[in-house]
Amino acid sequence: MWDPAQYLAFADHRARPFYELVGRVRAVEPRRVVDVGCGPGNLTSSLSARWPSAVVEAFDSSPEMVEAARAAGVDARVDDVTTWEPLPDTDVVVSNAVLQWVPSHPSIVSKWVAALPTGAWLAFQVPGNYADASHRLIREVAGEGLAHVFRGEKPVLDPVEYAGLLGDCAVADVWETTYVQRLSGPDPVLEWVSGTALRPVRAALSSTDWDAYVAELAPRLREAYPQRADGTTWFPFRRIFVVAQV
């Protein structure tokens, strides 16, 4: 289960990659713009503002996120990334930090590209920090008993692999950025990953086992990401961006 409030706790940090991604989409007057995995809808409204004449379609697999998006005024629905298909008038598809949850997403991306009309744009970004201490420690503390909840140690492709996947597109713009986030609080990295990477672990554990897991993970994260003298913590966060025009 997704917790929209927990996810939005770092809304400013999570929004920046979205705006940098969409900023590279050069569509002028798209007919239909789709937000694939709209989450709580806090960013979907910016798509309507940028392309006011477009029909903005938004969906997410989480009923909790869709409920939050609707409460924010977004006409969102529950749908599945793995089965969704673009309508013939779809000119822009945006997916922000979603496809890392879908093991088959490289083939899905290829299917979307084949289905989109000529000139349409596809833009997505995914986290690229699965080898970093934050995710490595999550897996280590979980142990073999919870290995089934993870999507492997590399749930996303490297930038060059994404470029190869989209190499036949008219435009294939692929890059990566490492944001060094300044976080605050006693366990800021734990709070950050609680809204995303720790969600499957939490769902697999009882309340008692979850408390024990967090009690072991928290000090390891504090050691890996030490607090500075001013009370803040630096958290490097790598993102991989892909923008393609069909």
N, C-alpha and C positions, 0 to 999 in steps of 0.2 A: 504493500500500500504506500502510495506517495503522500507526503505531508506537504501541502502547498506552503504553509507558514514556515516550516523548516527550510524549504527550498528558497523562499524569498528572503530569508535572513541575510543572504549575501547578494541581494538583487543587483546592486550597483556593480559588483565584481562580475556577476554572471551576464550582465547586459552588455558590457563593453565588447566582447567578441561578436555578439549578435550584430551590433551596429557596424563593426568593422567588416563583417561578412557581407551584409546587405549593401554596404556602401560601394562594393565592387560590382554589384549587379547594375547593368546599364540599360535595363528595360525602360522605355519611355512611357508608353500607355498600354500596359498589359491588360488583357481582358479579365483574366482570373489569376489571383495570387493565392497560393496555398501555404499555410503554416503547418508543416508536418511535425506533430509533437508539440503542440502549442503551450503545454504546461498550464500555469495559472492565467495565461492570457495577457500578462503585463507587458509583453513586447509585441503582441499581435496588432494592437491598435496603431503602432507606428507604421505598419505596412499599409493600413488604410490611409494614414496621413500622407505617406509618400506617394501612393497611387490612388487618389480619391475616386477615380472613375472605375476602378477595378472591383470585381466581386472578390471578397476575401473569404476564403474557405479555411477553417481551422479545425483540427481534430487532435485527439490524444487518446492513448490506450487506457489512461487512468481516469475512472469516473470521478475521483476526488479532484483531480486537476481540472477536468471539464466543468465540474460544478463551480470551482473557484473562478474559472474563466468566464462562465456565464454570469456569475455574480458581479464580475468586472465589466459586464456589458458586451462581451465577445460572443458571437453566435457560433459556439463550438459544439462539437459532437464527439461521442466515443467511436473510435475506429482503430483499425489495426494497420500498422505500417507495412506488414508483410503481405497484406491482401489489397491495400488501397491502390487504385489506378487513377492517373490523371484524366480529367475530362478533356475533350478535344480542344476546348478554348483555354486550356491552362498555359499561361505564358511565363509564370514564375513559380518555382517551387523552392521553399526555404525550409531547412531543417536544422535547428539549433541544439546541439548537444543531445541528440536522440539516437543516432544510428549506431553508437557504440554499444547500445543495449541489444542490437539485432545481429546475431552471428552471420546471417546470410546477407547482410546489407550490400556487399559488393555486387552480388548478382541482382539485387533489387534496384540499385542505382543504375545498372546497365539496362534493366527493364524500363525504368522511368525514362531514360534518355531515348530509348527506342520508341516510346509511346508519345513523347512530347512533340508538339509541332515545330517545324523549322523556325529557328530564331528564338525559341523559348530559352529560359535561363533556369539552371539548377544550382543552388548554393547550399552548402552544408558545412558545419564544423563539428569536430569531435575532440574530446580530450586526448592528449598524447602522453599522459604521465603515468602509464601503468607500470613502468619500471622504477618509478620514484619511490622514495621511502614510505610515503603515505600509503600507497596501494600494496607495496611489498609487505609492510607490517600488518595490514589488514588480513592478508592471506596467511602470514606466518602465525598470527595469534589464532586465527580460525582453525588451522591445522587440517589434517586430512579428513576429519569428520565432516567438514563443511566445504570440501573441495567442489562438491556438485553445484554450489550456489554461484560460483564464479564462471565467467565466460572465457576462461583461459588467461594467460599472462599477456596476450596481445590481441585484444578484441577489435583493434582498428588496424588499418594498413599504414605503411609509411607514406610520406608525401609523394615519393617517386612512384610508388605502386598505384596511388590514386591517379596520378598524372597519366600513367600507362592505361588505366581503366578508361579514361576519358580522352585519350589522345586523338581520336578521330573527330572530336567536337570542333566547331569553328573557333571557340575560345576555350582553353583549359588553363585556368589560373589557380595554381596550387602553392600554398606557402605555409609556414609554421611560425608561431610567435610564442615566446615564453613570457608570461606576465608574472612579475614579482609582486605578489599581493601583500599589502601591509594589513595584517589581521590583528584584532585586539581581543582581550578576554583571557581567562585562565587556561582554556583548552580550545583555542580557536581553530586549529586544524581538525580536531575531533568534531567540532561543530560543523565545519565546512563539509567533511566527508559524510557526516550523518545525514545530510540532505540528498546525497547521491550514492556514492560507492558503498556505504554501509547499509543501504536499504535492504538488499537481499539477505544480508546477515541477520538483521533485526527480524525479518519476516520468518527466518528459519529457527529462531531461538525462543524459548520461553522467557518470561520476564526475569526470572532468577538467573538463567544462563546468560541472558543479555547483560545484566548488571555485572556478572563476573567477567564477561568478555570485555566490556568497556573498562573495567577496573584494571585489566591487564594491558589493554591497548593504550589507554590515555598516557601513562608515564613514558611509554616507548615513543609516542608521537612527540611528547614534550622534549624528549632527549634529541630526537631527530630534527626538530624545529624549535630550537631554544628561544625563549623569550628574551627580548632585548631589555636594556636598562630602563627604557621609557615605557615598558609594559606591552609593546607591540611585538609581533612575530612576522618574519618574512616567510612567505610561502610561494615558491616558484611553481607556476602552473602552465604547462605546455599545451598549446592548442594547434590543431591541424585544420586548415581552411581549404575548401575546394569551391571554385566558382567555374561553371561551364556554360557556354552557349551552344545549343544544339545546331 
